[in-house]
């Protein structure tokens, strides 16, 4: 199955390529466009076991959008979540700086929330970008990666620190 074709007007509510780089934050139509794109991505989910469809639309800082959907496997732990799928697609094409991600599912009684593994995966690429958790009707709540994973562990925690030499006196 192929990846859904993104239409510019669904990325952020504008049709021109120049306008597609407009800041997403604070633009109602931009958020709604990203959520619509995540809802479209959900349609490609491969989930024969759980029947729980999830789609994600990830926007880079320069306005490019990558979609992802969950892909299950008969060996359950080999499945891939929509959020990690979208991020991996972006990373495989050289993108590492993200502005926002919208997540969609078929849950109508609550907003879809990323699992713990996806929260940590998102955190790898920064803590301050936006996360839009939606319902099928397009309603959403906005948060950040930092709010979803407070006091998190990230790449900066693996920075090598200079250790003072150990004295030879024992």
N, C-alpha and C positions, 0 to 999 in steps of 0.2 A: 504494500500500500504506500502511496506517495505522500509526501508532506503537503498539507494544505497550502494553496497559493495565497500569499498575503496580499491584500489589496491596500494601497496606500491610505485610502480613506478609513480603513479599519485600524490602522496603526495608531493614528492620533487625531482622527477627525478632519484632517487636511488632505488635499489631493496633490499639492506640488511637492517635489522632492526637497526644495529649500525649506518649506514649512515643516517637513517631517522631522527636522532637527530642533524644533521648538521645545522648550522645557516642558516636561510632562507634569511636574508638580504644580498644583494649583489650577490646572486646566481640566475642568469637568469632562469635556468631550475627549480629551486625551486619555484620561483614566477609563472612560467608558469604551473607547476604541480598543484599548489594551485588554479589557475584560471581555469584549466581544470576540477578540482574537483567541483568547484562552478558551472561551466556550466553543469556538470552532475547532480548536485543536483537540478538545475532549472527544469529538466525534471519531477521531482516529484511534482512540484507546484500544489496546488489545488486552482484554480482561475476561477471558472465558471462565475463570475460576471464581473470582470475587464478584464479578459483574459491577465493580465500582470504578466508573470512568472518571479520569482526572485529566485536565488539560492545563497547560501553562503557556504564558506568553511573556518572554523576557525582553526588556528593552535595554540596549546598551546606552552608554552616555552620549554617543553620537546619533542615536535614534534608530538604529537597526533593530529589528525584532526577530527573535528566534522562538519557535514554538516547540512544545514537547507534549507527549502524552504518556500515560503509564503503559508499560509493556510487561505483562506477566509471563511466567514460565512455569512449566509443570514442576520444576524444582523450585519451589516457592521463593527461596532466598536469592534467586538469580533475577528476579523481577526488577524493573527500573521505574522509579517514580517520575511523574511528568516534570517536576521541577528540576531534578537532576538531569533528565534527558535534554531539556531546553538549555541548561547551563553547559552541559557537555558539548552540545552542538555549537554553541557560541565559542567556547574555548577552542574547539577543534578548528575553528576558522580564525583564530587569533585574537578574539575579544576577551578581555579580563575585567573591564570596568563597566559596572551595571548601574542603571538608573532605577529600574523597577521591575517587578514581576507580578503578574496577575495569575491567580489560580482559580480554576473552575471545577465543579463536580455536579452530580445530580442531586446532592443534598439540598432540600428546600427548607428544612426546619432549622438549619444552622449554617454558618459560613464555613467553607472548607479551610482547614488549617494544615500547614505542612507538617509532616512527621518529623521526629527528632533528627533522623538521618539527613533529611533535606535541609533542616535548619542549620545543621553543622556544615553541610555542603555549600549552602548560600554564604555562610559566614566566612568561608575560605576566601571569598572575593569582596570582603568588606562588611562592616556592620551597619553602615548608615544609609543603605538604599531602601527604597519603599517596597512594601509587600501589600498587595491588594487581595484579600480573601473574599470570594464572591459566592453568590447563590445563582441558580439558573435564571432568575428574573432580572439579573444584572445588578442587584443591590450588592453593596460591598462594605467592608470595613478596611481601613487603612492602618498599617502599622509599619514597623521597620524590622530589619533583621536583628538589630540590637535588642529591640523589645521582645522579640520571639525567643532570643537566646541570650539572656543577660549574663554578665560575668563570664563571657565565652572565651574559648581557647581558639586562637587564630595563628596565622603564619608569623606574625610578629613575636609570638611567644617562643618560637624556635630560633630566634636570632642568637647567634653565638655570643656569649658574654666572656670577657677576659677574666680568667681565674688567676688569682694571685698564686705565685709559686708556693709549693708546700716545702716548709723547711726540712732539711735533712736531719734535724736534731730529734732524736727519739730516745 
